[in-house]
Amino acid sequence: MKYIFLIASFNALFFSFLILQKKKALHDKILICWLIYLGFYTGIYGLFSDKLFTGFHLLSVSFISLLLLHGPFLYFYISALIDNKAQFNRAELLHFVPFILFNLFIIISSFFPEISERIRLDHLESEHKTPLLFNAFLLFTVISGPFYFMLSILLFKKLDINIFNNFSSYENVNLDWLRRLVYTFGGIWTILMIFTTIHHVFQMFSWIFCTHGLTLSLSAFIILIGYYGLKQKEIFIQYPNRDTKYVTEPKTKYAGIFIKDADIEQYVAKLKHFMTTQKPYLDANISLPELANKLDIPSHHLSRVINEQFGVNFFDFINQYRIEEVKTRIGNPEYENLSLLGIAFDCGFNTKSAFNRVFKKMTDFTPSEFRKQV
């Protein structure tokens, strides 16, 4: 088993080295630190797990406290991916407070043998009651993982809102690989933590079963997060123009910005004319900032006009035009030799699944059903 942990450790450090060669965004820097942490954690466990938990009881507790870092790294990584304004500031350090306090408690306890001897994970000193504060820190370690997995799910909901407000296609920016990773390992991690709690309270199962399970799940996680994280590109790129930027705040943030009625009418007319004559929706990668730049309208103003004057988000606004273009071409003899998918790609869709899903949503027909009707 230890060879699996050592291989995972090597992979973590290798992936971090590869990511160092990239043009690094904030999420890449976080991932590098995360992989280095995971690499050393699994490597140390693989080399010393047979001695660590029996011969060095305080050091083993400090080693377990490292699990408090896994959740914050996950949270920071997703935050950096879904928010182009994300920055690492002093407030973020609060996420590391439990880890720091846990280790301060261990260090201070080491000066008091009557306390330190009762701080164990192997239950060899079960005739003495473990300190209440130690149990509290262990409980916090147990709930830390599920807590951050839930925070991550909330971040994904925020990502969905940002996608539909800024992008015209969903497939390349939806972070499906990371969602599946979080849901899968969130469930596995929670189950293993439940087993660990049962072991500590009722002394059921073996401690090695719990620690091997946690480290084995981390080993699989390393391979997947390293591979996909290496390929992950920045979603919300920075534009040099201050007015050309993504809109990632709730509507209430810009609802108070005053825009003259005459300006709104001008924006609506300009937008309709540009969509009809220039057909920017044929570009599969058109985004809100890019359209705002073409129209010379601030991104926040354009987003507000689309939301309030057309009653839809940017994603639906663009895809309405694409669907109408598809319907027009399906009924045009000039395009009768093209397949439905060929027409869809020409009209700005970049995958078959996206085309079928959007077409069905906006027409209540599948593309093939609509073509038969025509």
Secondary structure, 3 states (H helix, E strand, C coil): CHHHHHHHHHHHHHHHHHHHCCCCCHHHHHHHHHHHHHHHHHHHHHHHHHHHHHHCHHHHHHHHHHHHHHHHHHHHHHHHHHCCCCCCCHHHHHHHHHHHHHHHHHHHHCCCHHHHCCCCCCCCCCCCCCCHHHHHHHHHHHHHHHHHHHHHHHHHHHHHHHHHHHECCCCCCCCHHHHHHHHHHHHHHHHHHHHHHHHHHHCCCCHHHHHHHHHHHHHHHHHHHHHHHHHCCCCCCCCCCCCCCCCCCCHHHHHCCCCCHHHHHHHHHHHHHHHHHCCHHHCCCCEHHHHHHHHCCCHHHHHHHHHHHCCCCHHHHHHHHHHHHHHHHHCCHHHCCCCHHHHHHHCCCCCHHHHHHHHHHHHCCCHHHHHHHC
